């Protein structure tokens, strides 16, 4: 594990501090110019609220089917309702976006089209844990993040990268397999 690598997994409790209205619209500001992303994320947050209560799941089961049909099948964005995501998620061109329900994503992250984030099958046939992504992470198009990896805060992952190892905070990662370029602060100091 890289030195000075921290990760906050308290995302699940953040939603308890806001009312239902604020919870449903927490991603709106991050997607100001993208109505489709606003609609998808509103529907996602509503499905998450419904998922918290067995009574709501039974009563509002038609909505959960509608959510699955529209978001998953029509728009091609797999955002499972059991997914753990912090506030301020941005979706840019969300087509072909696939995220496993065990993934944890921090606050103010950006996801782009054709991105896959999930576990991988191990040699013995079992599956690894899912990735954990920190706050303020910018993930480019066509990125694959697979396996039991941690992505630190303030990371930029370049388009087309395949991430199979953890990435420390404040880094830029590119390539297949992803390699870490200079730290963001070092790049700013060189300019």
JOMO-V467072 format. One record per pair of residues at least 12 apart in sequence whose ideal C-beta (glycine too) atoms are under 8 Angstrom apart, sorted by the first residue. I is the first residue (numbers start at 1). GAP is how many residues later the second one is. Records with the same first field share a line. If there is no record, write none. Layout:
I: GAP + GAP
//
This chain:
1: 149 + 165
2: 150 + 164 + 166
3: 165
4: 164 + 165
5: 145 + 147 + 161 + 163 + 164
6: 146 + 147 + 163
7: 125 + 127 + 143 + 145 + 146
8: 98 + 126 + 127
9: 95 + 123
11: 73 + 74 + 75 + 93 + 94 + 95 + 96
12: 72
14: 72 + 73 + 93
15: 33
20: 29
23: 22 + 26
24: 18 + 21 + 22 + 25
25: 17 + 20
26: 19 + 61 + 62
27: 14 + 15 + 18 + 60 + 61 + 62 + 63
28: 13 + 14
29: 59
30: 58 + 59 + 60 + 78 + 80
31: 59 + 60
34: 57 + 58
36: 39 + 55 + 58
37: 53 + 54 + 55 + 57
40: 31 + 35 + 37 + 39 + 51 + 54
41: 48 + 50
43: 24 + 27 + 28
44: 23 + 27 + 35 + 37 + 39 + 41
46: 17 + 21
47: 16 + 17 + 20 + 34
48: 33 + 34 + 35
50: 13 + 14 + 31
51: 13 + 30 + 31
64: 17
67: 14
75: 19 + 20
76: 18 + 19 + 20 + 21
77: 14 + 17 + 18 + 20
78: 19 + 20 + 21
79: 18 + 20
80: 19 + 20 + 21
82: 19
83: 16 + 18 + 20 + 22
84: 19 + 20 + 21
85: 20 + 24
86: 19 + 20 + 21 + 22 + 23 + 49
87: 20 + 21
88: 19 + 20 + 21
89: 16 + 19 + 20 + 21 + 22
90: 18 + 19 + 20 + 21
91: 19 + 20 + 21
92: 18 + 19 + 20 + 21
93: 19 + 20 + 48
94: 17 + 19
95: 18 + 19
96: 17 + 18 + 19
97: 14 + 15 + 16 + 17 + 18
98: 17 + 18 + 19 + 20
99: 12 + 16 + 17 + 18 + 19
100: 17 + 18 + 19 + 30
102: 16 + 17 + 27 + 28
103: 14 + 15 + 27 + 28 + 29 + 30
104: 26 + 27 + 28 + 29
105: 12 + 28 + 32
106: 27 + 28 + 29 + 30 + 31 + 47
107: 28 + 29
108: 27 + 28
109: 24 + 26 + 27 + 28 + 29 + 30
110: 27 + 28 + 29
111: 28
112: 27 + 28 + 29 + 31 + 47
113: 28 + 29
114: 27 + 28
115: 24 + 25 + 26 + 27 + 28 + 29 + 30
116: 27 + 28 + 29 + 30
117: 13 + 14 + 16 + 22 + 27 + 28 + 29
118: 12 + 13 + 27 + 28
119: 27 + 28 + 29
120: 26 + 27 + 44
128: 19 + 20
129: 18 + 19
130: 18
131: 14 + 15 + 16 + 17 + 18 + 19 + 20 + 32
132: 17 + 18 + 19
133: 12 + 17 + 18
134: 16 + 17 + 18 + 19 + 20 + 21 + 35
135: 18 + 19
136: 17 + 18 + 19
137: 14 + 16 + 17 + 18 + 19 + 20
138: 17 + 18 + 19
139: 18
140: 16 + 17 + 18 + 19 + 20 + 21
141: 18 + 19
142: 17 + 18
143: 14 + 15 + 16 + 17 + 18 + 19 + 20
144: 17 + 18 + 19
145: 12 + 18
146: 16 + 17 + 18
147: 17
149: 14 + 15 + 16 + 17 + 18
150: 16 + 17
151: 12 + 15 + 16
152: 14 + 15 + 16 + 17 + 18 + 19
153: 16 + 17
154: 15 + 16 + 30
155: 12 + 13 + 14 + 15 + 16 + 17 + 18
156: 15 + 16 + 17 + 28
157: 15 + 16 + 17 + 21
158: 14 + 15 + 16 + 17 + 20
160: 15 + 16
161: 12 + 13 + 14 + 15 + 17
162: 13 + 14 + 15 + 16
163: 14 + 15
164: 13 + 14
165: 12 + 13
167: 13
168: 12
170: 13 + 14 + 15
171: 12 + 13
172: 12 + 15
//
